[in-house]
């Protein structure tokens, strides 16, 4: 048992000495931080955003204001539920 502890101690000492004698040079990157991030097409909804903007501008937005919904609703409530004008967006509101 004493031999094993001497052998393990000797091996650990040798590993530490060899590891400490080696010189390591570190090269600092010169490119911007953005180049380290992988560029993917996930969560890129450019086409959908353009289509939504076009729909809102052409179908819901008028010179009088903004409609709450494209389809009309048979139920009239105190809140705007169907194809009704938003009071906040109207010129008189």
N, C-alpha and C positions, 0 to 999 in steps of 0.2 A: 504494500500500500504506500509505503514511503517512497518507493521508486516512482510510482505513478504520479504522485504529487510533485516530485522533483521534475519529472519529464513534462508534465503539464505546465509547471512554472517556467521551465526553460523555453518551451514552445511559445508561450504567451509573451515572454520577454523578447524572443527573437522576432515575433510578428510585430510587436510594438516598435522595436528598433528599426526594422526594415521599413515599416510604414512611415516612420518619422524622418527617414533620410531621403525619401523621394521628393523631388521638387515638382510642384504642380503649378502650371500657369493657367490663369483664368482669363478668357477673352470676353470682354464686355460687349454685348450686342450693340450695334450702332443703328439698327432700324427702329422704326416707331413701335410703340406697344401694340398698335392695332394689327400689325402683321403677325403677332403671336396667336391671335384668335382665329380659329378655323372659320372660314366663311362658308355658310350653308344657305340653302334656300328655304329652310323651315321658317315658318311664321313670317313669310314675305307675301303679303297679300296686296300687291300693287294693283293688279287687274281688278280684284274685288273692290278695293277702295275707289278706284276710278269709276267703276260701274255704279257704286252706291252714290257717289257724289253726283254723277250725271243724272241718276234717277231722282234724287232729292231736288236738284236744280230744275229738272224738266217737268216732274210730276207733282211735287209737293209745294214747291216754292212759287209764289205768285207775287205780283206787285202789291197785293193787299196784305200778304203775310204768309205764314207757313201752315199747311194742313197737318193734322195729327195722324191721319191714316189715309191710305190710298182708296180703300173701300168704304162705302157708306154703311151706316149702321141704323137699324130700325129703332133701337132703344135710345131714347134721349135721357141723359142723366145730367147731374150737375157738373161732372167731369167730362172733358172731351173724350169721347170713345170712338166715334166714327170719323167720317170725312168732314171734320170741322176745323175751323180756323183757330189757331192758338191766339189767345188774347194778348199774350206777351209779345208776339211777333207782329201783330197788326199795327198799322200806322196810327190808328186812333187809340190803341190800348197802351 
